[in-house]
């Protein structure tokens, strides 16, 4: 699934951003191809006490971003 995001702060797992002209150089042309960035999200199975505190501190900020 390819997706060029209009908002660089909002990405979903599995989406691919295409960054024009930032990929591998094209042989003999002096130009670069496109860079494809795929987002993979890995979540921990358990939260440490520090992570739990951070989650509750960040929750209001995340809710504002999603609205």
C-alpha positions as CSV (number, residue, x, y, z in Angstrom):
1,X,0.0,0.0,0.0
2,X,1.6,3.3,-1.1
3,X,0.6,6.6,0.4
4,X,2.1,10.0,0.1
5,X,1.0,11.7,3.4
6,X,-0.1,15.3,3.3
7,X,0.5,15.5,7.1
8,X,4.0,14.3,8.0
9,X,3.0,13.9,11.7
10,X,0.2,11.4,10.9
11,X,1.3,8.0,9.7
12,X,-0.4,4.6,10.0
13,X,1.4,1.3,10.3
14,X,2.0,-0.3,6.9
15,X,1.8,3.0,5.0
16,X,4.6,4.0,2.6
17,X,5.7,7.6,2.1
18,X,7.4,8.4,-1.2
19,X,10.1,11.1,-0.9
20,X,10.8,12.3,-4.4
21,X,14.5,12.6,-5.5
22,X,15.9,11.3,-2.2
23,X,16.5,7.6,-3.2
24,X,19.4,5.8,-4.8
25,X,21.4,7.5,-7.5
26,X,20.5,6.6,-11.1
27,X,23.5,5.3,-12.8
28,X,25.0,7.8,-15.3
29,X,22.3,10.4,-14.9
30,X,23.3,12.5,-11.9
31,X,19.8,12.2,-10.6
32,X,18.3,10.2,-7.7
33,X,15.3,8.0,-7.6
34,X,12.5,8.1,-5.1
35,X,12.9,7.0,-1.5
36,X,10.1,4.7,-0.1
37,X,9.7,4.7,3.7
38,X,7.4,2.0,5.1
39,X,6.2,2.5,8.7
40,X,6.1,-0.5,10.9
41,X,4.8,-0.2,14.5
42,X,6.0,-2.6,17.2
43,X,4.3,-2.3,20.6
44,X,5.7,-3.8,23.8
45,X,3.9,-6.7,25.4
46,X,4.3,-5.1,28.8
47,X,4.7,-1.6,30.1
48,X,7.3,-0.7,32.7
49,X,6.2,1.7,35.5
50,X,8.1,4.6,33.6
51,X,6.2,3.8,30.4
52,X,2.9,3.7,32.2
53,X,3.5,7.2,33.7
54,X,4.5,8.5,30.2
55,X,1.4,7.1,28.7
56,X,-0.8,8.9,31.1
57,X,1.1,12.2,30.7
58,X,0.9,12.0,26.9
59,X,-2.7,10.9,26.6
60,X,-4.2,14.4,26.6
61,X,-1.7,15.5,23.9
62,X,-2.5,12.5,21.7
63,X,-6.2,13.0,22.1
64,X,-5.8,16.6,20.8
65,X,-3.8,15.4,17.8
66,X,-6.5,12.9,16.8
67,X,-9.4,15.3,17.0
